[in-house]
Amino acid sequence: MGFSEADLGAIWLTLRLASTVTVLLLLVGTPIAWWLARTSSKWKGPIAAIVALPLVLPPVVLGFYLLIAMGPNGPIGQLTQNLGIGILPFTFWGLVIASVIYSMPFVVQPIQNAIEAIGERPLEVAATLSAGPLDRFFTVVVPLAKPGFITASILGFAHTVGEFGVVLMIGGNIPGKTQVVSVQLYDHVEALQYGQAHWLAGALMLFSFLVLLALYTLFPSASKRTFST
């Protein structure tokens, strides 16, 4: 039977979404992880709790409040309308923003753990050699925390691929625009098209297994620290 044209379109859209979200998560999540790993501020606990909230919050709850916030009367929606962008729900970039928020802990926590594992000594040595803050980050932190960054990238990408509740709330089910693999799978099941559903579900299961296999094989210590948080 194989994949239908609609299935292939959903797969392509999902890969595009996951790639975009992963890049943005690394750009946004790395400074947050650095701050959480290094700060002793009283705000560390509340900020860490906010970042980790998607781990325990039902996806439909997060999706509902994001839908309100990005709607025409919400603060984000009013801002985007004033900027001439329009409203974000039921668009690809609405999915991107929702996915960045929903997958944030899967990127921040591995990077934070990797930075904390480095300790102060390597940075102190680099400072005595006149290395500036950015120099120390890119020449000391990034190489030593490389497994954490790779783990974060893999988990962020994989988690975005498997999203359902959030993307359905924010994006709806628009073919070629917001219809990702998980939503397409739901459509097949709802229409009793179990043959097509098996193809997509099997592909997702294989993808998930390969992700975990890569993590446990290539970075066993990094994945252990990640899943224990």
Secondary structure, 3 states (H helix, E strand, C coil): CCCCHHHHHHHHHHHHHHHHHHHHHHHHHHHHHHHHHHCCCCCHHHHHHHHHHHHCCCHHHHHHHHHHHHCCCCHHHHHHHHCCCCCCCCCHHHHHHHHHHHHHHHHHHHHHHHHHHHCCHHHHHHHHCCCCHHHHHHHHHHHHCHHHHHHHHHHHHHHHHCCCHHHHHHHCCCCCCCCCHHHHHHHHHHCCCHHHHHHHHHHHHHHHHHHHHHHHHHCHHHHHHHHCC
